[in-house]
């Protein structure tokens, strides 16, 4: 004997969570300092958004040339800044300079946490791994934003210290973060949102 339609609806409603919890939203300002095409930026942001969405985080992106985002960013709100630069031109805080795809300044005395993506390395990794440049750029953006939200390097996923083809593909398949990282990201995003409301 099958379940009647009305009974099926009641069972579905009963099984649904009673919480009307809001999904935390993260605002990220992306400064296009390399003149990348709108298509490249749009596809990169799309892949990065999907990675954060898989972690239960909604994202709002503000894209502009350096120095031109003031009108669109939240007044007094918390947001991250990601600068896409042609190349690394200065040593990282630990004095390192080399073949890095990006860096993050977590406690640099800046108004907002800031990360960098170095376009020359992004292009080189895309060429070496035979992966789309937009996807490699998305990986760097997600990785640096992860650092800005408190994540450290891991053996696998978006937070691996080097750009591995397997992890680049994983970002596209919703495997950017492990469950522990997802929880940390949601907590950090909710904390930033509560600070913005004060």
DRENVEXTOR-553759 format. One line per 5 residues: their letters; for each residue x, y, z of N, C-alpha, C, O, CB. Coordinates in steps of 0.001 Angstrom, whole numbers, plus 500000, padded with zeros to 6 digits. Glycine has a CB too. Example, Ala and Ser with C-alpha at 12.3 -4.5 7.8 and 13.67 -1.06 7.14 Angstrom:
BEGIN
as	513190:494310:507800:512300:495500:507800:513200:496700:507800:514236:496681:508465:511308:495527:509046 ~ 512850:497750:507080:513670:498940:507140:512900:500030:507870:513409:501138:508039:514084:499402:505725
END
This chain:
BEGIN
xxxxx	500845:498817:500000:500000:500000:500000:500891:501246:500000:501821:501329:500802:499038:499998:501228 ~ 500627:502212:499123:501408:503440:499022:500964:504484:500031:499927:504345:500681:501310:504006:497626 ~ 501767:505534:500149:501446:506644:501048:500586:507633:500282:500906:508007:499154:502742:507335:501602 ~ 499494:508052:500902:498600:509021:500261:499298:510358:500079:500172:510710:500871:497317:509205:501085 ~ 498924:511117:499035:499577:512409:498766:499542:513367:499955:500549:514011:500252:498921:513072:497581
xxxxx	498404:513473:500637:498318:514391:501775:499245:513938:502901:499897:514767:503538:496866:514486:502286 ~ 499308:512647:503146:500199:512121:504174:501653:512403:503808:502461:512749:504669:499975:510610:504364 ~ 501984:512251:502515:503351:512510:502043:503731:513970:502298:504847:514249:502734:503483:512175:500532 ~ 502803:514911:502028:503065:516336:502253:503289:516610:503735:504196:517358:504102:501898:517195:501723 ~ 502473:516012:504577:502608:516210:506026:503955:515669:506508:504610:516298:507339:501443:515516:506788
xxxxx	504373:514513:505996:505664:513938:506383:506824:514834:505950:507794:514997:506691:505827:512540:505775 ~ 506727:515409:504762:507786:516301:504275:507879:517544:505147:508976:517974:505503:507531:516701:502809 ~ 506734:518121:505491:506716:519316:506345:507278:518980:507722:508039:519767:508283:505278:519882:506473 ~ 506916:517829:508272:507398:517440:509593:508901:517197:509601:509577:517458:510596:506673:516195:510066 ~ 509408:516700:508496:510846:516410:508418:511686:517650:508158:512897:517629:508379:511109:515395:507334
xxxxx	511070:518723:507696:511811:519948:507380:512306:520596:508662:511623:520525:509684:510930:520938:506581 ~ 513469:521223:508638:513975:521889:509840:513081:523053:510228:512536:523753:509374:515412:522379:509623 ~ 512941:523245:511532:512086:524315:512031:512793:525660:512049:512156:526692:512260:511598:523981:513415 ~ 514098:525661:511830:514880:526887:511876:514773:527650:510564:514927:527077:509485:516341:526575:512187 ~ 514511:528923:510665:514530:529783:509477:515837:530563:509503:515857:531789:509398:513281:530755:509434
xxxxx	516928:529814:509646:518247:530428:509816:518672:531168:508563:518482:530683:507447:519287:529371:510173 ~ 519237:532321:508749:519725:533099:507619:521090:532571:507210:521890:532150:508046:519799:534608:507969 ~ 521339:532601:505916:522647:532210:505396:523561:533422:505550:523207:534514:505105:522564:531728:503884 ~ 524732:533252:506173:525629:534392:506330:526098:534902:504967:526351:534118:504052:526837:534008:507200 ~ 526209:536231:504846:526643:536831:503580:528004:537480:503764:528267:538157:504758:525610:537871:503073
xxxxx	528850:537256:502787:530203:537780:502769:530335:538728:501589:530012:538366:500458:531250:536636:502688 ~ 530810:539946:501848:531049:540902:500767:532539:540934:500461:533370:541062:501361:530530:542324:501144 ~ 532864:540816:499181:534250:540823:498730:534394:541851:497623:533721:541768:496596:534695:539414:498243 ~ 535280:542827:497837:535608:543805:496801:536808:543293:496024:537856:543009:496604:535898:545212:497414 ~ 536654:543176:494720:537737:542698:493856:538221:543877:493024:537452:544483:492278:537264:541509:492935
xxxxx	539501:544194:493162:540114:545296:492416:540842:544698:491219:541817:543964:491376:541098:546133:493319 ~ 540368:545013:490042:540935:544475:488811:542111:545343:488386:541964:546249:487566:539866:544404:487685 ~ 543267:545058:488948:544457:545854:488662:545240:545404:487450:546326:545918:487184:545348:545840:489831 ~ 544695:544440:486704:545398:543946:485521:544622:544203:484233:545092:543874:483144:545668:542462:485664 ~ 543451:544784:484357:542629:545009:483178:542095:543720:482584:541874:543636:481376:543414:545752:482141
xxxxx	541884:542708:483425:541316:541441:482953:539934:541705:482371:539221:542602:482822:541239:540392:484107 ~ 539564:540922:481372:538276:541131:480721:537133:540853:481689:537287:540128:482672:538150:540240:479479 ~ 535999:541438:481389:534805:541231:482212:534455:539748:482263:534013:539248:483298:533611:542048:481663 ~ 534651:539042:481150:534354:537608:481086:535226:536816:482057:534723:535947:482768:534554:537086:479659 ~ 536526:537107:482093:537441:536402:483000:537027:536651:484447:536936:535714:485240:538910:536856:482770
xxxxx	536779:537908:484789:536402:538244:486169:535069:537598:486526:534929:537023:487606:536318:539778:486357 ~ 534092:537686:485633:532762:537124:485906:532833:535612:486135:532220:535096:487070:531802:537434:484740 ~ 533583:534900:485281:533698:533442:485432:534457:533073:486705:534107:532105:487379:534400:532831:484209 ~ 535488:533836:487033:536249:533576:488260:535372:533776:489489:535379:532957:490407:537485:534492:488338 ~ 534627:534858:489497:533737:535143:490627:532639:534091:490719:532249:533696:491818:533117:536549:490490
xxxxx	532139:533635:489575:531116:532588:489584:531622:531315:490249:530922:530715:491064:530659:532282:488162 ~ 532839:530904:489900:533419:529696:490502:533711:529905:491983:533486:529005:492792:534708:529296:489767 ~ 534211:531091:492346:534487:531391:493753:533186:531433:494558:533138:530941:495685:535241:532736:493882 ~ 532140:532014:493988:530833:532061:494664:530319:530665:494939:529794:530394:496019:529811:532834:493823 ~ 530468:529765:493954:530007:528385:494125:530774:527689:495253:530198:526910:496012:530168:527598:492809
xxxxx	532076:527974:495357:532872:527378:496438:532367:527835:497800:532229:527024:498715:534358:527743:496278 ~ 532090:529129:497939:531573:529627:499220:530151:529139:499473:529783:528853:500612:531611:531158:499251 ~ 529353:529045:498413:527993:528538:498553:528015:527096:499077:527165:526717:499883:527245:528612:497200 ~ 528988:526293:498619:529095:524913:499115:529438:524879:500605:529215:523871:501276:530159:524142:498318 ~ 529979:525979:501113:530279:526094:502549:529123:526729:503326:529230:526948:504533:531553:526920:502757
xxxxx	528018:527023:502634:526858:527626:503287:526960:529124:503446:526340:529699:504340:526660:527013:504622 ~ 527741:529768:502583:527940:531217:502655:527508:531864:501353:527924:531452:500270:529413:531557:502962 ~ 526672:532879:501473:526277:533683:500323:527321:534790:500134:527828:535342:501111:524835:534284:500515 ~ 527635:535108:498886:528631:536152:498641:528043:537290:497819:527175:537094:496968:529852:535569:497928 ~ 528539:538464:498099:528221:539671:497320:529558:540202:496835:530481:540400:497626:527418:540767:498180
xxxxx	529660:540430:495535:530920:540841:494922:530801:542256:494377:529813:542608:493733:531326:539867:493800 ~ 531809:543050:494643:531912:544401:494093:533207:544423:493295:534292:544286:493860:531893:545524:495231 ~ 533096:544594:491982:534270:544552:491108:534518:545938:490546:533602:546605:490066:534082:543521:489962 ~ 535772:546362:490614:536098:547681:490092:537595:547811:489883:538367:546932:490266:535594:548775:491035 ~ 537993:548905:489279:539405:549231:489150:539880:549745:490506:539080:550291:491265:539653:550289:488011
xxxxx	541159:549583:490824:541651:550076:492116:541302:551551:492330:541499:552390:491452:543168:549884:492210 ~ 540781:551836:493515:540424:553211:493853:539024:553611:493442:538615:554744:493698:541386:554137:493229 ~ 538260:552702:492800:536949:553101:492302:535772:552373:492887:534692:552403:492297:536915:552933:490871 ~ 535925:551715:494026:534839:550912:494596:534022:551642:495660:533059:551081:496182:535404:549660:495189 ~ 534380:552856:495986:533791:553524:497148:532270:553581:497129:531640:553429:498176:534324:554908:497246
xxxxx	531670:553795:495972:530214:553947:495913:529477:552647:496212:528367:552684:496743:529805:554456:494550 ~ 530064:551503:495886:529334:550250:495945:529576:549436:497207:528799:548528:497502:529681:549433:494774 ~ 530618:549729:497950:530905:548949:499146:529981:549362:500286:529511:550499:500322:532374:549116:499559 ~ 529721:548455:501208:528821:548789:502323:529433:549851:503226:530596:549747:503614:528494:547533:503145 ~ 528659:550859:503555:529134:551915:504453:529323:551340:505847:528384:550817:506447:528142:553112:504485
xxxxx	530535:551441:506352:530805:550988:507704:530720:549490:507877:530886:548993:508991:529870:551636:508635 ~ 530467:548753:506806:530323:547309:506910:531655:546592:506818:532677:547182:506469:529401:546803:505838 ~ 531624:545335:507132:532806:544500:507038:532847:543857:505661:531832:543354:505180:532820:543428:508151 ~ 533994:543868:505032:534169:543186:503762:535640:542874:503571:536507:543427:504248:533628:544037:502591 ~ 535900:541981:502642:537269:541625:502303:537667:542338:501026:536818:542658:500194:537426:540097:502151
xxxxx	538964:542586:500871:539477:543182:499644:540435:542191:498991:541339:541667:499642:540186:544546:499929 ~ 540231:541941:497705:541152:541114:496930:541649:541964:495762:540862:542422:494933:540460:539784:496425 ~ 542958:542167:495711:543578:542930:494636:544197:541956:493634:545042:541140:494003:544651:543916:495194 ~ 543786:542035:492384:544409:541239:491328:545486:542116:490710:545191:543118:490058:543353:540751:490245 ~ 546738:541726:490922:547880:542519:490471:548657:541764:489389:548607:540535:489328:548808:542862:491662
xxxxx	549373:542503:488535:550124:541831:487471:551142:540825:488001:551312:539748:487429:550832:542856:486622 ~ 551820:541179:489098:552863:540305:489659:553163:540771:491073:552747:541853:491489:554166:540317:488777 ~ 553885:539945:491797:554330:540331:493129:555498:541299:492972:556496:540978:492327:554738:539079:493982 ~ 555370:542475:493560:556421:543487:493404:557163:543786:494697:558183:544475:494685:555828:544759:492871 ~ 556665:543280:495793:557303:543536:497088:557352:542244:497876:556533:541353:497649:556547:544634:497886
xxxxx	558290:542124:498792:558352:540913:499624:557082:540747:500453:556438:541727:500829:559578:540961:500549 ~ 556737:539506:500729:555614:539216:501613:556014:539582:503043:557195:539802:503310:555191:537712:501515 ~ 555046:539652:503971:555373:540053:505343:556520:539260:505972:557247:539795:506809:554158:539912:506201 ~ 556693:537996:505582:557789:537203:506149:559095:537394:505370:560080:536701:505627:557409:535721:506167 ~ 559100:538332:504419:560294:538634:503649:560449:537803:502392:561386:538005:501619:561482:538449:504496
xxxxx	559521:536858:502182:559636:535977:501018:559227:536699:499737:558332:537544:499740:558774:534723:501212 ~ 559879:536359:498681:559486:536821:497356:559761:535663:496410:560814:535030:496493:560264:538139:496924 ~ 558852:535388:495540:559054:534241:494662:557831:533939:493831:557087:534841:493448:559429:533028:495465 ~ 557629:532680:493558:556604:532229:492638:555291:531936:493375:554773:530822:493305:557082:530988:491888 ~ 554767:532917:494064:553528:532758:494805:552353:533248:493960:552460:534256:493262:553592:533521:496146
xxxxx	551237:532531:494027:550049:532941:493281:549275:534029:494013:548472:534735:493401:549145:531742:493030 ~ 549506:534173:495316:548790:535183:496075:549346:535319:497467:550246:534580:497867:547323:534857:496136 ~ 548809:536262:498201:549174:536453:499603:548013:537131:500314:547124:537703:499684:550484:537295:499742 ~ 548040:537054:501634:546977:537654:502439:547591:538423:503594:548541:537963:504228:545998:536575:502964 ~ 547042:539594:503860:547460:540401:505006:546310:540378:506006:545320:541095:505861:547833:541882:504582
xxxxx	546465:539551:507008:545385:539373:507976:545408:540476:509024:544369:541066:509321:545491:538003:508651 ~ 546573:540762:509584:546695:541776:510633:547718:542829:510212:548769:542964:510839:547103:541128:511985 ~ 547416:543557:509170:548372:544529:508667:548019:545962:508987:548591:546881:508401:548504:544382:507210 ~ 547089:546179:509904:546695:547539:510249:545824:548194:509180:545650:549413:509184:547921:548379:510484 ~ 545278:547397:508270:544415:547933:507215:542978:548023:507716:542596:547338:508665:544490:547053:505942
xxxxx	542188:548874:507068:540788:549009:507461:540011:547718:507223:539090:547391:507973:540137:550156:506698 ~ 540387:546988:506176:539708:545740:505837:540752:544688:505492:541794:545012:504923:538716:545944:504657 ~ 540482:543427:505831:541432:542369:505479:541675:542360:503969:540738:542515:503186:540912:540986:505950 ~ 542932:542180:503563:543279:542319:502149:544103:541131:501662:545046:540689:502318:544049:543620:501915 ~ 543718:540634:500500:544455:539568:499845:544873:540001:498457:544319:540940:497886:543619:538291:499778
xxxxx	545861:539302:497924:546380:539615:496591:546412:538353:495744:546708:537267:496243:547793:540244:496680 ~ 546107:538501:494473:546267:537434:493482:547225:537966:492428:547018:539052:491885:544877:536995:492845 ~ 548274:537204:492137:549292:537639:491179:549031:536964:489832:549161:535750:489679:550730:537306:491698 ~ 548659:537799:488867:548141:537333:487578:549184:536574:486772:548830:535639:486054:547634:538507:486770 ~ 550452:536942:486866:551477:536236:486086:551580:534780:486519:551750:533894:485682:552843:536928:486234
xxxxx	551479:534528:487825:551550:533153:488325:550264:532409:487992:550308:531224:487662:551803:533136:489850 ~ 549118:533085:488074:547840:532474:487697:547913:531977:486254:547509:530851:485962:546671:533487:487868 ~ 548428:532818:485350:548551:532430:483950:549517:531255:483782:549247:530338:483007:549019:533620:483112 ~ 550629:531279:484497:551615:530201:484397:551035:528880:484905:551265:527833:484300:552884:530562:485189 ~ 550285:528918:486010:549676:527702:486555:548621:527173:485587:548530:525964:485371:549046:527975:487948
xxxxx	547832:528059:485008:546816:527642:484035:547480:526941:482851:546987:525919:482374:545988:528861:483546 ~ 548589:527488:482381:549312:526890:481259:549906:525538:481655:549807:524568:480904:550423:527837:480771 ~ 550521:525480:482835:551187:524252:483298:550193:523129:483582:550482:521968:483291:552003:524541:484554 ~ 549026:523452:484146:548052:522433:484552:546973:522175:483506:546145:521278:483666:547401:522843:485842 ~ 546987:522966:482434:545960:522856:481389:544561:523082:481958:543600:522427:481554:546032:521479:480712
xxxxx	544461:524011:482895:543172:524375:483493:542807:525783:483028:543699:526585:482748:543226:524297:485064 ~ 541505:526102:482940:541104:527453:482538:541643:528512:483495:541608:528335:484713:539583:527551:482463 ~ 542134:529600:482944:542697:530669:483766:541670:531190:484772:542019:531513:485907:543195:531815:482880 ~ 540412:531271:484355:539358:531775:485242:539221:530901:486483:538991:531397:487585:538018:531844:484499 ~ 539368:529584:486286:539236:528670:487416:540443:528773:488342:540295:528716:489563:539070:527229:486922
xxxxx	541632:528924:487772:542834:529093:488595:542732:530396:489394:543048:530418:490583:544119:529093:487708 ~ 542295:531471:488752:542119:532748:489464:541094:532599:490582:541284:533137:491673:541678:533863:488485 ~ 540009:531872:490319:538999:531636:491358:539616:530910:492548:539316:531234:493697:537814:530820:490793 ~ 540483:529924:492279:541148:529184:493363:541996:530112:494223:541990:530013:495450:542026:528058:492789 ~ 542727:531019:493569:543579:531948:494324:542710:532882:495164:543014:533125:496332:544489:532770:493365
xxxxx	541640:533404:494584:540736:534297:495314:540152:533576:496533:540143:534122:497636:539596:534800:494386 ~ 539667:532354:496328:539068:531582:497417:540123:531270:498492:539848:531378:499687:538444:530266:496871 ~ 541312:530890:498062:542392:530564:499001:542742:531769:499877:542820:531653:501100:543642:530086:498236 ~ 542952:532927:499241:543336:534115:500014:542189:534595:500896:542419:535022:502028:543781:535244:499075 ~ 540952:534532:500393:539797:534895:501227:539689:533940:502409:539326:534353:503510:538485:534874:500398
xxxxx	540003:532665:502185:540004:531696:503280:540991:532084:504369:540674:532004:505556:540334:530307:502756 ~ 542198:532507:503966:543177:532988:504955:542620:534194:505711:542744:534276:506933:544518:533362:504264 ~ 542008:535126:504985:541478:536338:505617:540370:536017:506615:540106:536794:507533:540953:537301:504554 ~ 539726:534867:506427:538662:534442:507341:539171:533458:508402:538378:532879:509144:537521:533804:506549 ~ 540488:533271:508472:541057:532492:509559:541496:531083:509231:541939:530366:510129:540102:532426:510622
xxxxx	541392:530651:507978:541826:529299:507631:543334:529261:507405:543941:530245:506983:541088:528801:506377 ~ 543918:528116:507693:545350:527911:507457:545528:526902:506324:544552:526343:505824:546071:527420:508756 ~ 546769:526675:505926:547039:525727:504849:546643:524311:505262:546759:523925:506426:548524:525771:504455 ~ 546177:523556:504281:545774:522164:504486:546456:521274:503453:547090:521767:502520:544232:522016:504398 ~ 546323:519968:503625:546945:519017:502696:546175:518899:501386:546741:518510:500364:547051:517650:503346
xxxxx	544880:519236:501415:544035:519105:500221:543053:520270:500159:542842:520973:501148:543271:517749:500225 ~ 542459:520464:498992:541407:521454:498826:541939:522832:498484:543111:523004:498152:540587:521532:500067 ~ 541057:523801:498573:541399:525177:498195:542487:525767:499067:543165:526706:498650:540175:526054:498265 ~ 542674:525236:500276:543665:525784:501188:545018:525081:501112:545870:525299:501972:543147:525714:502585 ~ 545229:524240:500095:546555:523653:499884:547521:524783:499553:547149:525732:498862:546534:522571:498739
xxxxx	548742:524692:500033:549723:525773:499855:550112:525971:498394:550440:527087:497989:550970:525485:500677 ~ 550080:524915:497608:550406:525046:496185:549172:524696:495357:548295:523962:495813:551611:524129:495797 ~ 549113:525224:494147:547955:524978:493288:548118:523627:492598:548876:523501:491636:547787:526115:492240 ~ 547407:522626:493094:547445:521285:492548:546268:521100:491584:545156:521528:491897:547409:520226:493683 ~ 546484:520471:490415:545379:520297:489463:544154:519624:490074:543020:519984:489756:545849:519488:488283
xxxxx	544382:518643:490954:543272:517936:491598:542417:518895:492434:541190:518791:492441:543809:516797:492485 ~ 543062:519819:493132:542326:520758:493977:541658:521850:493143:540597:522355:493510:543263:521388:495010 ~ 542280:522213:492022:541645:523171:491103:540344:522559:490580:539310:523225:490544:542606:523542:489911 ~ 540403:521292:490176:539195:520602:489712:538187:520457:490847:536981:520573:490630:539551:519217:489138 ~ 538685:520200:492067:537798:520039:493218:536978:521277:493511:535823:521182:493927:538596:519678:494431
xxxxx	537579:522445:493292:536840:523688:493517:535616:523732:492622:534541:524163:493039:537737:524917:493261 ~ 535791:523280:491386:534694:523295:490425:533611:522270:490782:532458:522418:490377:535225:523023:489022 ~ 533982:521238:491537:533028:520182:491899:532458:520367:493306:531814:519460:493833:533698:518821:491796 ~ 532690:521529:493917:532147:521789:495248:532958:521173:496370:532440:520980:497469:530752:521287:495325 ~ 534240:520857:496111:535083:520211:497114:536207:521129:497588:537298:520665:497921:535669:518924:496554
xxxxx	535938:522416:497617:536979:523373:497996:537363:523255:499461:538535:523407:499807:536519:524784:497706 ~ 536392:522987:500328:536621:522998:501775:536130:521709:502413:535141:521125:501970:535926:524199:502421 ~ 536828:521265:503461:536341:520136:504254:535281:520658:505228:535082:521867:505339:537521:519426:505024 ~ 534605:519754:505929:533504:520171:506803:533975:521087:507930:533264:522021:508301:532817:518950:507392 ~ 535162:520833:508479:535681:521705:509536:535959:523111:509028:535679:524091:509719:536949:521115:510127
xxxxx	536508:523213:507828:536774:524530:507237:535474:525269:506971:535387:526476:507196:537578:524389:505934 ~ 534464:524553:506494:533162:525181:506217:532586:525792:507493:532061:526905:507482:532168:524148:505622 ~ 532692:525051:508584:532180:525555:509868:532927:526812:510290:532306:527788:510712:532301:524476:510963 ~ 534273:526799:510181:535069:527983:510535:534714:529173:509662:534632:530298:510154:536561:527681:510413 ~ 534503:528941:508378:534146:530026:507467:532798:530640:507843:532654:531863:507839:534107:529515:506022
xxxxx	531813:529803:508165:530496:530324:508545:530579:531136:509833:529962:532195:509943:529491:529173:508712 ~ 531343:530640:510809:531491:531364:512071:532151:532718:511823:531689:533734:512344:532319:530537:513084 ~ 533227:532743:511033:533930:534001:510751:533039:534975:509996:533069:536176:510261:535206:533734:509948 ~ 532245:534467:509054:531354:535338:508273:530234:535881:509146:529878:537054:509035:530764:534575:507071 ~ 529676:535046:510010:528629:535508:510928:529174:536548:511904:528484:537512:512234:528032:534320:511704
xxxxx	530418:536354:512367:531044:537317:513275:531217:538665:512573:530935:539714:513152:532413:536786:513777 ~ 531684:538629:511321:531859:539879:510560:530533:540575:510349:530449:541801:510434:532521:539604:509205 ~ 529488:539795:510073:528155:540386:509865:527639:541017:511141:527011:542074:511090:527159:539327:509368 ~ 527888:540392:512297:527413:540973:513563:528176:542252:513898:527599:543185:514459:527562:539957:514713 ~ 529475:542308:513559:530235:543539:513763:529698:544653:512889:529638:545806:513316:531716:543312:513473
xxx	529307:544317:511667:528794:545327:510734:527469:545906:511214:527148:547057:510918:528623:544724:509337 ~ 526689:545099:511964:525379:545587:512431:525492:546498:513637:524522:547176:513975:524479:544420:512772 ~ 526636:546541:514299:526791:547343:515527:526860:548828:515206:526989:549650:516113:528054:546917:516297
END
